[in-house]
Amino acid sequence: MKLMTSILLFLPATISLAGCNEADTSHPPKTVGWFFEHRDELAVTLKACRDNPGELAKTPNCINASEARNKVTVQEMKDALK
Protein backbone atom coordinates (compact mmCIF):
# COMPACT_ATOMS: atom_id res chain seq x y z
CA MET A 1 0.00 0.00 0.00
CA LYS A 2 2.83 2.37 0.86
CA LEU A 3 4.50 1.68 -2.48
CA MET A 4 1.27 2.35 -4.36
CA THR A 5 0.81 5.67 -2.53
CA SER A 6 4.36 6.71 -3.38
CA ILE A 7 3.86 5.86 -7.02
CA LEU A 8 0.61 7.79 -7.17
CA LEU A 9 2.26 10.84 -5.59
CA PHE A 10 5.34 10.88 -7.80
CA LEU A 11 3.66 9.98 -11.08
CA PRO A 12 1.96 13.38 -11.64
CA ALA A 13 5.18 15.21 -10.76
CA THR A 14 7.16 13.09 -13.21
CA ILE A 15 4.63 13.61 -15.98
CA SER A 16 4.49 17.38 -15.44
CA LEU A 17 8.28 17.68 -15.55
CA ALA A 18 8.58 15.54 -18.67
CA GLY A 19 7.47 18.43 -20.89
CA CYS A 20 9.83 21.00 -19.40
CA ASN A 21 12.66 20.29 -21.80
CA GLU A 22 10.55 20.15 -24.95
CA ALA A 23 11.80 22.15 -27.93
CA ASP A 24 9.83 25.23 -28.92
CA THR A 25 7.99 24.11 -32.04
CA SER A 26 6.26 27.44 -32.65
CA HIS A 27 9.38 28.71 -34.43
CA PRO A 28 11.16 25.89 -36.26
CA PRO A 29 14.94 26.27 -36.44
CA LYS A 30 16.39 27.99 -39.45
CA THR A 31 18.53 25.89 -41.77
CA VAL A 32 22.20 26.33 -42.58
CA GLY A 33 21.23 27.42 -46.09
CA TRP A 34 18.84 30.04 -44.74
CA PHE A 35 21.53 31.51 -42.51
CA PHE A 36 23.98 31.42 -45.44
CA GLU A 37 21.55 33.51 -47.50
CA HIS A 38 20.62 35.90 -44.65
CA ARG A 39 23.95 37.18 -43.36
CA ASP A 40 22.46 39.90 -41.12
CA GLU A 41 20.35 37.36 -39.24
CA LEU A 42 23.37 35.06 -39.10
CA ALA A 43 25.39 37.77 -37.35
CA VAL A 44 22.57 38.48 -34.87
CA THR A 45 22.13 34.79 -34.06
CA LEU A 46 25.87 34.19 -33.64
CA LYS A 47 26.09 37.16 -31.26
CA ALA A 48 23.20 35.81 -29.18
CA CYS A 49 24.83 32.38 -29.09
CA ARG A 50 28.16 33.87 -27.95
CA ASP A 51 26.46 36.04 -25.33
CA ASN A 52 24.69 33.09 -23.69
CA PRO A 53 26.54 29.87 -24.60
CA GLY A 54 25.44 28.01 -21.49
CA GLU A 55 21.82 28.17 -22.53
CA LEU A 56 21.97 28.51 -26.32
CA ALA A 57 25.13 26.81 -27.60
CA LYS A 58 23.49 23.46 -28.25
CA THR A 59 20.26 24.79 -29.74
CA PRO A 60 19.53 23.99 -33.39
CA ASN A 61 19.74 27.66 -34.45
CA CYS A 62 23.16 28.14 -32.84
CA ILE A 63 24.48 24.92 -34.35
CA ASN A 64 23.10 25.80 -37.80
CA ALA A 65 24.37 29.39 -37.58
CA SER A 66 27.83 28.15 -36.64
CA GLU A 67 27.87 25.76 -39.59
CA ALA A 68 26.66 28.55 -41.89
CA ARG A 69 29.48 30.78 -40.61
CA ASN A 70 31.94 28.03 -41.55
CA LYS A 71 30.45 27.82 -45.04
CA VAL A 72 30.60 31.61 -45.42
CA THR A 73 34.27 31.54 -44.45
CA VAL A 74 35.06 28.80 -46.97
CA GLN A 75 33.14 30.68 -49.68
CA GLU A 76 35.01 33.90 -48.92
CA MET A 77 38.32 32.04 -49.12
CA LYS A 78 37.38 30.55 -52.49
CA ASP A 79 36.30 33.97 -53.76
CA ALA A 80 39.59 35.50 -52.60
CA LEU A 81 41.58 32.92 -54.56
CA LYS A 82 39.80 33.68 -57.86
C-alpha positions as a Markdown table, in Angstrom:
| # | Residue | x | y | z |
|---|---|---|---|---|
| 1 | Met | 0.0 | 0.0 | 0.0 |
| 2 | Lys | 2.8 | 2.4 | 0.9 |
| 3 | Leu | 4.5 | 1.7 | -2.5 |
| 4 | Met | 1.3 | 2.3 | -4.4 |
| 5 | Thr | 0.8 | 5.7 | -2.5 |
| 6 | Ser | 4.4 | 6.7 | -3.4 |
| 7 | Ile | 3.9 | 5.9 | -7.0 |
| 8 | Leu | 0.6 | 7.8 | -7.2 |
| 9 | Leu | 2.3 | 10.8 | -5.6 |
| 10 | Phe | 5.3 | 10.9 | -7.8 |
| 11 | Leu | 3.7 | 10.0 | -11.1 |
| 12 | Pro | 2.0 | 13.4 | -11.6 |
| 13 | Ala | 5.2 | 15.2 | -10.8 |
| 14 | Thr | 7.2 | 13.1 | -13.2 |
| 15 | Ile | 4.6 | 13.6 | -16.0 |
| 16 | Ser | 4.5 | 17.4 | -15.4 |
| 17 | Leu | 8.3 | 17.7 | -15.5 |
| 18 | Ala | 8.6 | 15.5 | -18.7 |
| 19 | Gly | 7.5 | 18.4 | -20.9 |
| 20 | Cys | 9.8 | 21.0 | -19.4 |
| 21 | Asn | 12.7 | 20.3 | -21.8 |
| 22 | Glu | 10.6 | 20.1 | -25.0 |
| 23 | Ala | 11.8 | 22.2 | -27.9 |
| 24 | Asp | 9.8 | 25.2 | -28.9 |
| 25 | Thr | 8.0 | 24.1 | -32.0 |
| 26 | Ser | 6.3 | 27.4 | -32.7 |
| 27 | His | 9.4 | 28.7 | -34.4 |
| 28 | Pro | 11.2 | 25.9 | -36.3 |
| 29 | Pro | 14.9 | 26.3 | -36.4 |
| 30 | Lys | 16.4 | 28.0 | -39.4 |
| 31 | Thr | 18.5 | 25.9 | -41.8 |
| 32 | Val | 22.2 | 26.3 | -42.6 |
| 33 | Gly | 21.2 | 27.4 | -46.1 |
| 34 | Trp | 18.8 | 30.0 | -44.7 |
| 35 | Phe | 21.5 | 31.5 | -42.5 |
| 36 | Phe | 24.0 | 31.4 | -45.4 |
| 37 | Glu | 21.5 | 33.5 | -47.5 |
| 38 | His | 20.6 | 35.9 | -44.6 |
| 39 | Arg | 24.0 | 37.2 | -43.4 |
| 40 | Asp | 22.5 | 39.9 | -41.1 |
| 41 | Glu | 20.3 | 37.4 | -39.2 |
| 42 | Leu | 23.4 | 35.1 | -39.1 |
| 43 | Ala | 25.4 | 37.8 | -37.3 |
| 44 | Val | 22.6 | 38.5 | -34.9 |
| 45 | Thr | 22.1 | 34.8 | -34.1 |
| 46 | Leu | 25.9 | 34.2 | -33.6 |
| 47 | Lys | 26.1 | 37.2 | -31.3 |
| 48 | Ala | 23.2 | 35.8 | -29.2 |
| 49 | Cys | 24.8 | 32.4 | -29.1 |
| 50 | Arg | 28.2 | 33.9 | -27.9 |
| 51 | Asp | 26.5 | 36.0 | -25.3 |
| 52 | Asn | 24.7 | 33.1 | -23.7 |
| 53 | Pro | 26.5 | 29.9 | -24.6 |
| 54 | Gly | 25.4 | 28.0 | -21.5 |
| 55 | Glu | 21.8 | 28.2 | -22.5 |
| 56 | Leu | 22.0 | 28.5 | -26.3 |
| 57 | Ala | 25.1 | 26.8 | -27.6 |
| 58 | Lys | 23.5 | 23.5 | -28.3 |
| 59 | Thr | 20.3 | 24.8 | -29.7 |
| 60 | Pro | 19.5 | 24.0 | -33.4 |
| 61 | Asn | 19.7 | 27.7 | -34.4 |
| 62 | Cys | 23.2 | 28.1 | -32.8 |
| 63 | Ile | 24.5 | 24.9 | -34.4 |
| 64 | Asn | 23.1 | 25.8 | -37.8 |
| 65 | Ala | 24.4 | 29.4 | -37.6 |
| 66 | Ser | 27.8 | 28.1 | -36.6 |
| 67 | Glu | 27.9 | 25.8 | -39.6 |
| 68 | Ala | 26.7 | 28.5 | -41.9 |
| 69 | Arg | 29.5 | 30.8 | -40.6 |
| 70 | Asn | 31.9 | 28.0 | -41.5 |
| 71 | Lys | 30.4 | 27.8 | -45.0 |
| 72 | Val | 30.6 | 31.6 | -45.4 |
| 73 | Thr | 34.3 | 31.5 | -44.4 |
| 74 | Val | 35.1 | 28.8 | -47.0 |
| 75 | Gln | 33.1 | 30.7 | -49.7 |
| 76 | Glu | 35.0 | 33.9 | -48.9 |
| 77 | Met | 38.3 | 32.0 | -49.1 |
| 78 | Lys | 37.4 | 30.5 | -52.5 |
| 79 | Asp | 36.3 | 34.0 | -53.8 |
| 80 | Ala | 39.6 | 35.5 | -52.6 |
| 81 | Leu | 41.6 | 32.9 | -54.6 |
| 82 | Lys | 39.8 | 33.7 | -57.9 |
